[in-house]
Amino acid sequence: MPTKVIAATLLCDRKVRSQLVAIPAMLKIEGLDRLYINIESNLRGQKFEAAYRPLRDFLRAGTSVPVDVDIWSWESTWRQQPTYDQDQRRLDAIVIARNMARAYMLRTDATHLLFIDADVIVSPDGLQKLLALDHPVCGGLVPGRGAHGHVYYVFGPRRSVPEHPEVIECSHGTCGYMLIRRDVLSTLAFRFGASRETPGKALSEDPAFCSDAFLNGFGRYWIHTGVKAAHWDDPQDPLVAAMAAKDEEIPL
């Protein structure tokens, strides 16, 4: 079966200023077959049109690969808004959007889904390096943004992989630059919440997916250190150290 890769990125009103940060670079990825853009927005009518006009105009000018866009909304008068950048309440919509991308990919004949966050800028040759690993769940090396720019998303116990000197095997990385094989996505959906490996620990969708993949026999997460990305920090809304949550502050 020939390799076919769909890239997927998520946008929302909170991240609207990043709408043209990473997408132009995604369209330059070597070997990419299609791009899927998921937009979760509570804006209506002209407010939505004005907010997302740069992306609309960019796509209308023509793209190198086919692009499909899903636009949806999830709001309620009783819904509490997130109070800090890593608040688990923001994960409901993220998990829904990731599972929409998963469902989109599984309706096609694609062999892989490549998640790239809308503020993560990748190089054109990264996908081919990840595909060469032939590993169920792997990704590139992504730094934090803003105040966390000195930290890379490599978490948990880690080891080297002898057959791949540039690879780190670890518990999890970030879905912000993650390549997932079709058989994994046919088995697992995205979620957040209680860890099934460490009772009492709360997980966002990134570690939950990596942990669930491991528990279902797909191995640990691989990070290719030779596939590096840049992480854009919104100058109008920079990430500061105080916005990050500690594990003990996240209720189950």
C-alpha positions, 0 to 999 in steps of 0.5 A: 500500500503506498504511503499517503499522509494527511496533515491536520492542524487545529485552530480556535478563536484563542489561537486566531492570530496563529492562522497563517503562522504554520500553515504555509510551511505545512504546504511545503512539506515533502510528500504531503498528500492533503491538509485538514484544517479544523476550526472551532469558533464561537464567532458568528457571521461577519465577526467570523469572516473578519477574524479568519479572512487572512486564512480564507484569502490565503487558501483561495489563492491556491494551494500545492495540495488539496485542503479541507476545512471543518468549522464547528462551535461548542459553547454553552452558558454553563461552560466555564472558561479556562483560567490558565494556559494548561487548564484541563477545561480547554481540553474538551474542545481539543479532544473533539477536534483531534477526534474529528481529524482522526475520523476524517483521516480514517474515511480516506485511504491515508496511511498516516496522520501528521498533527502539526499545531497552528503555532509549530513551524516545521521544515519541508524534509521532516515528514520523510525522516519520520516516515523512515523510522517506520514507527507507529507513533513518533514525532519531531523535537518541539521546544516550548514557547515563550517562557518555556522556550528552553524546554523541549517536549520530551517527558518521562523515562527516556532511552536511546534507540540503537538502530536510530542514533537520533531517536529518543524513546520516551513516555510522551511528547507533544501532539503538536508535531506527531506522526501516527500510523493508521493502525494506531488510529483505527484502535485508539481515539483521543481523550484526556483524564486519568492515567491508566499507568499512574493511578491518580495522575491527570493527563492531557491528550498528548500523554494520554494518547502516547500511554494508551498506544503503549498499553495497546502494544504499539510501543513507546513514543519516539522523538527524532532529534534531527526533525526540529520545529520552531514554536511561535509565541504570540507577542500579543499574548505571550506564555509566561511561566505563571500560566503553566499548571503543576500536576498537583493543581490539576484535579481529576 
